[in-house]
Amino acid sequence: MKLKKSVLLAFVLLIVVGSVCRVMGFAPQIAMAVFGAVVIRDKRLALILPLVSMLLSDVLFQVLFTYGLKEYGGFYEGQLTNYIVLALSGLVGFWARNMNWGRIAAVSVAAPTLFFFLSNFAVWIGGGGLQRPKTFDGLLMTYADGIPFFRSGLAYTILFSALLFGGYFLLQRYLASRKQLA
């Protein structure tokens, strides 16, 4: 598969900007996963986009932590689970490949919801977080513990999905109008 230089540049810029946004406290990776799944034809590249962005941001977190500029590092036990769950969340986006606005909105809500349930289940089963008991009540407590993260994850996914898809459709419209003028 031959990539155009402009597509490759856009891909790299999206990864870098997404990584920097995450280090600044905004998490666009789930939105990137949805966007990639919908827009990028090559499914492997679509899934790689948010994962590379997350890895780069984890490296940035680790460097900042090493120099005392962040209170936590980018690498930790159980981190691989987040990468797997992010990839699974991105798979939801393939359902909206027909570029239907309703489906894009639905996957922009479904993907962070799936991420919330799977990642918190992994925390509970792995004994992480607040180490809730291995009972149904303990699982519910783990989900309750994660609600603030879910709210922000959902908000960031909706915001960044709107920015990514809105920008993409505006660019498509602009390019189509330029083509008609030529």
PAZAPA-4460 file (N, C-alpha, C; in steps of 0.05 Angstrom, whole numbers, plus 32768, in hexadecimal, padded with zeros to 4 digits):
% residues 182
    n_x    n_y    n_z   ca_x   ca_y   ca_z    c_x    c_y    c_z   seq   type   mol
   8011   7FE8   8000   8000   8000   8000   8012   8019   8000     1      M     A
   800D   802B   7FED   801D   8043   7FEB   800D   805A   7FF8     2      K     A
   801A   8067   800C   800D   807D   8019   8017   8097   800D     3      L     A
   8004   80AA   8009   800C   80C4   8000   801A   80D2   8017     4      K     A
   802C   80E5   8010   803B   80F4   8025   8028   8104   8036     5      K     A
   8013   810F   802B   8000   811F   803A   7FF1   810E   804F     6      S     A
   7FEA   80F6   8047   7FDC   80E4   8059   7FEE   80DB   806F     7      V     A
   8007   80D5   8069   801B   80CD   807D   8020   80E4   8090     8      L     A
   8023   80FD   8086   8027   8114   8097   800F   8118   80A9     9      L     A
   7FF7   8116   809F   7FDF   8119   80B0   7FDE   8104   80C5    10      A     A
   7FE5   80EB   80BE   7FE6   80D5   80D1   7FFA   80DB   80E8    11      F     A
   8012   80E4   80E1   8026   80EA   80F5   801E   8102   8106    12      V     A
   8013   8117   80FA   800A   812E   8109   7FF4   8126   811D    13      L     A
   7FE1   8116   8114   7FCC   810D   8126   7FD7   80FE   813E    14      L     A
   7FEA   80ED   8139   7FF7   80DD   814F   8004   80F0   8163    15      I     A
   8014   8103   8158   8023   8115   816A   8010   8127   8179    16      V     A
   7FFC   8133   816C   7FE9   8145   8179   7FD9   8135   818E    17      V     A
   7FD0   811D   8187   7FC2   810D   819A   7FD2   8106   81B3    18      G     A
   7FEC   8100   81AF   7FFE   80FA   81C5   8001   8112   81D7    19      S     A
   8006   8129   81CB   800A   8141   81DB   7FF1   8148   81EA    20      V     A
   7FDA   8146   81DD   7FC0   814B   81EB   7FBD   8139   8203    21      C     A
   7FC3   8120   8200   7FC0   810D   8217   7FD2   8115   822E    22      R     A
   7FEB   811D   8229   7FFD   8125   823E   7FF3   813F   824B    23      V     A
   7FE5   814F   823C   7FDA   8168   8247   7FC0   8163   8257    24      M     A
   7FB6   814A   8257   7F9E   8144   8266   7F85   813E   8256    25      G     A
   7F87   8141   823C   7F71   813A   822A   7F77   8120   821C    26      F     A
   7F64   810E   821B   7F69   80F4   8210   7F59   80EF   81F6    27      A     A
   7F66   80F4   81DF   7F58   80F1   81C6   7F5B   80D5   81B9    28      P     A
   7F69   80C2   81C7   7F6F   80A9   81BA   7F57   8098   81B2    29      Q     A
   7F42   8098   81C2   7F2A   8088   81BB   7F1D   8095   81A2    30      I     A
   7F1C   80B0   81A2   7F11   80BD   818A   7F22   80B7   8172    31      A     A
   7F3C   80B7   8175   7F4E   80B0   815F   7F49   8093   8156    32      M     A
   7F43   8081   8168   7F3E   8066   8161   7F24   8064   8150    33      A     A
   7F10   8073   8158   7EF6   8073   814A   7EFB   8080   812E    34      V     A
   7F08   8097   812E   7F0D   80A5   8115   7F1D   8094   8102    35      F     A
   7F32   8088   810C   7F43   8077   80FB   7F33   8060   80EF    36      G     A
   7F22   8053   8100   7F12   803C   80F7   7EFE   8045   80E1    37      A     A
   7EF4   805D   80E3   7EE0   8066   80CF   7EED   8070   80B6    38      V     A
   7F03   807F   80B8   7F0E   808D   80A1   7F25   807E   8093    39      V     A
   7F36   8071   80A2   7F4E   8065   8096   7F46   804A   808A    40      I     A
   7F4B   8047   8070   7F43   802E   8062   7F52   8015   806C    41      R     A
   7F6B   8018   8071   7F7B   8001   807A   7F76   7FFD   8098    42      D     A
   7F69   7FE7   809E   7F60   7FE2   80BA   7F77   7FE0   80CE    43      K     A
   7F8E   7FD6   80C4   7FA6   7FD5   80D6   7FAF   7FF1   80DE    44      R     A
   7FB1   8002   80CA   7FB9   801E   80D0   7FA5   802C   80E1    45      L     A
   7F8B   8026   80DD   7F76   8032   80ED   7F7A   802B   810B    46      A     A
   7F81   8012   8110   7F85   8009   812C   7FA0   8013   8137    47      L     A
   7FB4   8016   8126   7FCE   801E   812F   7FCE   803C   8138    48      I     A
   7FBF   804D   812B   7FBE   8069   8130   7FBC   8070   814E    49      L     A
   7FA7   8068   815C   7FA5   806F   8178   7FBA   8061   8189    50      P     A
   7FC2   8049   8182   7FD5   803B   8192   7FF1   8048   8191    51      L     A
   7FF9   8052   817A   8012   8060   8178   8011   807A   8187    52      V     A
   7FFA   8088   8185   7FF7   80A1   8193   7FF8   809C   81B2    53      S     A
   7FEB   8087   81BB   7FEC   8080   81D7   8008   8079   81E0    54      M     A
   8016   806A   81D0   8032   8062   81D7   8044   807B   81D9    55      L     A
   8041   808D   81C5   8051   80A6   81C5   804B   80B6   81DE    56      L     A
   8031   80B8   81E5   802A   80C8   81FD   8034   80BA   8216    57      S     A
   8035   80A0   8217   8040   8092   822E   805E   8097   8231    58      D     A
   806C   8098   821A   8088   809F   821B   808C   80BC   8225    59      V     A
   807B   80CE   821C   807C   80EA   8226   8077   80EB   8244    60      L     A
   8062   80DD   824D   805C   80DC   8269   8075   80D2   8279    61      F     A
   8082   80BD   826F   8099   80B1   827D   80B0   80C5   827E    62      Q     A
   80B5   80D3   8268   80CB   80E7   8268   80C5   80FE   827B    63      V     A
   80AC   8108   827B   80A5   811D   828E   80A6   8114   82AB    64      L     A
   809F   80FB   82B0   80A0   80F0   82CB   80BD   80ED   82D3    65      F     A
   80CE   80E4   82C1   80EB   80E1   82C7   80F7   80FC   82CF    66      T     A
   80EF   8111   82C3   80F9   812C   82C9   80E9   813A   82DF    67      Y     A
   80D7   812C   82EC   80C7   8138   8302   80B2   814B   82FA    68      G     A
   80A9   814A   82E1   8095   815C   82D7   8079   8150   82D7    69      L     A
   8077   8136   82DB   805D   8129   82DE   805E   8117   82F7    70      K     A
   8048   8113   8304   8047   8104   831D   8045   80E6   8318    71      E     A
   8042   80DD   82FF   8041   80C1   82F8   804E   80BC   82DD    72      Y     A
   8058   80A4   82D9   8066   809D   82C1   8053   8093   82AB    73      G     A
   805E   808F   8294   804D   8085   827E   804C   8067   827C    74      G     A
   805E   8059   828A   805E   803C   8289   8058   8030   82A4    75      F     A
   8046   801D   82A4   803C   8011   82BD   8032   7FF5   82B8    76      Y     A
   802F   7FE6   82CE   8025   7FCB   82CC   8008   7FCB   82C2    77      E     A
   8002   7FB9   82B1   7FE7   7FB7   82A6   7FE1   7FCA   828F    78      G     A
   7FF6   7FD8   8286   7FF2   7FEB   8270   7FEA   7FDE   8256    79      Q     A
   7FF4   7FC7   8251   7FED   7FB8   8238   7FCF   7FB5   8235    80      L     A
   7FC2   7FB1   824C   7FA4   7FAF   824C   7F97   7FC7   823F    81      T     A
   7FA1   7FDF   8246   7F96   7FF8   823B   7F99   7FF9   821C    82      N     A
   7FB0   7FEF   8213   7FB4   7FEF   81F6   7FA0   7FDB   81E8    83      Y     A
   7F9D   7FC5   81F4   7F8A   7FB1   81E9   7F6E   7FBC   81E9    84      I     A
   7F66   7FC8   8200   7F4B   7FD2   8202   7F47   7FEA   81EF    85      V     A
   7F5C   7FFA   81EB   7F5A   8010   81D7   7F55   8005   81BB    86      L     A
   7F64   7FF0   81B4   7F61   7FE4   819A   7F44   7FD8   8197    87      A     A
   7F3A   7FCB   81AC   7F1F   7FC1   81AB   7F0B   7FD7   81A8    88      L     A
   7F0F   7FED   81B5   7EFD   8004   81B3   7EFD   800F   8197    89      S     A
   7F15   800F   818A   7F16   8018   816F   7F07   8007   815B    90      G     A
   7F05   7FED   8162   7EF6   7FDA   8150   7ED9   7FE3   814E    91      L     A
   7ECE   7FF0   8162   7EB2   7FFA   8162   7EAF   800D   814A    92      V     A
   7EC3   801C   8144   7EC2   8030   812F   7EBD   8024   8113    93      G     A
   7EC5   800C   810F   7EC1   7FFF   80F5   7EA3   7FFE   80ED    94      F     A
   7E92   7FFE   8101   7E75   7FFD   80FC   7E6C   8017   80EE    95      W     A
   7E7B   802D   80F1   7E72   8046   80E6   7E80   804D   80CC    96      A     A
   7E8C   803A   80BF   7E9C   803F   80A6   7E8B   804C   8090    97      R     A
   7E71   804B   8091   7E61   8057   807C   7E5E   8075   807F    98      N     A
   7E6C   8080   8093   7E6D   809D   8098   7E51   80A9   809F    99      M     A
   7E41   809A   80AA   7E26   80A3   80B3   7E2A   80B2   80CE   100      N     A
   7E20   80CA   80D0   7E23   80DB   80E8   7E18   80CD   8101   101      W     A
   7E01   80C0   80FE   7DF5   80B2   8114   7E07   809C   811F   102      G     A
   7E12   808D   810D   7E24   8077   8115   7E3E   8083   8121   103      R     A
   7E48   8098   8116   7E61   80A5   8121   7E5B   80AE   813D   104      I     A
   7E44   80BA   8142   7E3D   80C3   815D   7E3A   80AB   816F   105      A     A
   7E2E   8096   8165   7E2A   807E   8176   7E44   8071   817E   106      A     A
   7E57   806E   816B   7E71   8062   8172   7E82   8075   8182   107      V     A
   7E7D   808F   8180   7E8C   80A2   8191   7E83   80A0   81AE   108      S     A
   7E6C   8095   81B3   7E63   808F   81CF   7E69   8072   81D6   109      V     A
   7E65   8060   81C3   7E69   8043   81C9   7E86   803D   81CF   110      A     A
   7E99   8048   81C1   7EB5   8042   81C4   7EC0   8049   81E0   111      A     A
   7EBC   8061   81EA   7EC5   8066   8206   7EB6   8057   821B   112      P     A
   7E9D   8050   8215   7E8D   8040   8228   7E99   8024   8229   113      T     A
   7E9F   8018   8212   7EAC   7FFE   8211   7EC7   7FFF   8220   114      L     A
   7ED7   8014   821A   7EF1   8017   8228   7EED   8018   8246   115      F     A
   7ED9   8027   824F   7ED4   802A   826C   7ECE   800E   8278   116      F     A
   7EBC   8000   826C   7EB4   7FE6   8278   7ECB   7FD2   8277   117      F     A
   7ED9   7FD0   8260   7EEE   7FBC   825E   7F06   7FC3   8270   118      L     A
   7F0E   7FDD   8270   7F26   7FE4   827F   7F21   7FE2   829D   119      S     A
   7F09   7FEA   82A6   7F03   7FE8   82C3   7F00   7FCB   82CB   120      N     A
   7EF5   7FBA   82BA   7EF3   7F9E   82C0   7F10   7F92   82C3   121      F     A
   7F22   7F9B   82B1   7F3E   7F91   82B3   7F4B   7F9B   82CD   122      A     A
   7F45   7FB3   82D5   7F50   7FBD   82EE   7F46   7FAC   8305   123      V     A
   7F2C   7FA7   8305   7F1F   7F97   831B   7F2A   7F7B   831B   124      W     A
   7F2B   7F6E   8304   7F34   7F52   8304   7F52   7F50   830A   125      I     A
   7F61   7F65   8303   7F7E   7F64   8308   7F86   7F6E   8324   126      G     A
   7F72   7F77   8334   7F78   7F80   834F   7F85   7F9C   8350   127      G     A
   7F83   7FAB   833B   7F8E   7FC6   833A   7F7B   7FDA   8346   128      G     A
   7F82   7FF3   8342   7F71   8009   834C   7F6F   8008   836A   129      G     A
   7F56   8009   8374   7F51   8008   8390   7F4F   7FEC   839B   130      L     A
   7F55   7FD8   838B   7F55   7FBC   8392   7F3B   7FB4   839F   131      Q     A
   7F26   7FB8   8390   7F0B   7FB1   8399   7F09   7F92   839B   132      R     A
   7EF6   7F88   83AC   7EF3   7F6B   83AF   7EEA   7F5E   8395   133      P     A
   7EF0   7F45   8392   7EE9   7F36   837A   7ECC   7F2B   837D   134      K     A
   7EBA   7F3D   8380   7E9E   7F37   8382   7E90   7F49   836E   135      T     A
   7E76   7F44   8369   7E67   7F55   8357   7E66   7F72   8362   136      F     A
   7E63   7F74   837C   7E63   7F8F   8389   7E7E   7F9C   8385   137      D     A
   7E93   7F8D   8387   7EAE   7F98   8382   7EB1   7FA2   8366   138      G     A
   7EA6   7F93   8352   7EA7   7F9C   8337   7E97   7FB6   8333   139      L     A
   7E80   7FB7   833F   7E70   7FD0   833E   7E7E   7FE7   834B   140      L     A
   7E8C   7FE2   8361   7E9C   7FF7   836E   7EB2   8001   835B   141      M     A
   7EBF   7FEE   834D   7ED4   7FF6   833A   7EC9   8007   8324   142      T     A
   7EB1   8000   831A   7EA5   8011   8305   7E9E   802C   8311   143      Y     A
   7E94   802D   8329   7E8E   8047   8335   7EA7   8058   8339   144      A     A
   7EBD   804B   8340   7ED7   8059   8343   7EDF   8065   8328   145      D     A
   7ED8   8059   8312   7EE1   8062   82F8   7ECE   8076   82EB   146      G     A
   7EB8   807D   82F7   7EA5   808F   82EA   7EB1   80AA   82E3   147      I     A
   7EC1   80B6   82F4   7ECD   80D0   82EC   7EDE   80CD   82D2   148      P     A
   7EED   80B7   82D0   7EFD   80B2   82B8   7EEB   80AD   82A0   149      F     A
   7ED4   80A0   82A4   7EC2   809B   828E   7EB6   80B5   8284   150      F     A
   7EAE   80C7   8296   7EA3   80E0   828E   7EB7   80F0   827D   151      R     A
   7ECF   80F2   8286   7EE3   8101   8276   7EEA   80F2   825C   152      S     A
   7EEC   80D8   825D   7EF2   80C9   8245   7EDC   80CC   8230   153      G     A
   7EC3   80CB   8239   7EAC   80CF   8227   7EAC   80EB   821C   154      L     A
   7EB0   80FF   822D   7EB1   811B   8224   7EC7   8120   820F   155      A     A
   7EDF   8115   8215   7EF6   8119   8203   7EF1   810A   81E9   156      Y     A
   7EE6   80F3   81EA   7EE0   80E4   81D1   7ECC   80F3   81C0   157      T     A
   7EB7   80FD   81CC   7EA3   810B   81BD   7EAF   8125   81B1   158      I     A
   7EBE   8134   81C2   7ECB   814D   81B9   7EDE   8147   81A2   159      L     A
   7EF1   8134   81A6   7F05   812F   8191   7EF9   8122   8179   160      F     A
   7EE4   8112   817C   7ED6   8106   8165   7ECA   811D   8154   161      S     A
   7EBD   8130   8162   7EB1   8147   8153   7EC7   8156   8144   162      A     A
   7EDE   815B   8151   7EF4   8169   8144   7EFF   8159   812D   163      L     A
   7F05   8140   8131   7F11   812F   811C   7EFE   812C   8104   164      L     A
   7EE5   8123   810A   7ED3   811F   80F4   7ECA   8139   80E7   165      F     A
   7EC5   814D   80F8   7EBD   8167   80ED   7ED3   8172   80DB   166      G     A
   7EEC   8171   80E4   7F02   817A   80D4   7F05   816A   80BB   167      G     A
   7F02   8151   80BD   7F04   813F   80A6   7EEF   8146   8091   168      Y     A
   7ED6   8149   8099   7EC0   814F   8086   7EC3   816B   807B   169      F     A
   7ECC   817E   808B   7ED1   8199   8080   7EE7   8198   806B   170      L     A
   7EFC   8189   8071   7F12   8187   805D   7F08   8179   8044   171      L     A
   7EF8   8164   8047   7EED   8157   802F   7EDC   816A   801E   172      Q     A
   7ECC   817A   802C   7EBB   818D   801E   7ECC   81A2   800F   173      R     A
   7EE0   81AC   801D   7EF2   81C0   8012   7F00   81B5   7FF9   174      Y     A
   7F0B   819C   7FFB   7F19   8190   7FE5   7F07   818B   7FCD   175      L     A
   7EEE   8183   7FD3   7EDA   817E   7FBE   7ED3   8199   7FB0   176      A     A
   7ED1   81AF   7FBF   7ECA   81C9   7FB2   7EE1   81D3   7FA1   177      S     A
   7EFA   81CE   7FAA   7F12   81D6   7F9A   7F13   81C6   7F80   178      R     A
   7F0C   81AD   7F82   7F0D   819B   7F6B   7EF8   81A4   7F56   179      K     A
   7EE1   81AE   7F60   7ECC   81B7   7F4D   7ED5   81D1   7F40   180      Q     A
   7EE4   81E2   7F4E   7EED   81FB   7F42   7F03   81F7   7F2E   181      L     A
   7F11   81E1   7F30   7F28   81DC   7F1E   7F20   81D3   7F03   182      A     A
***
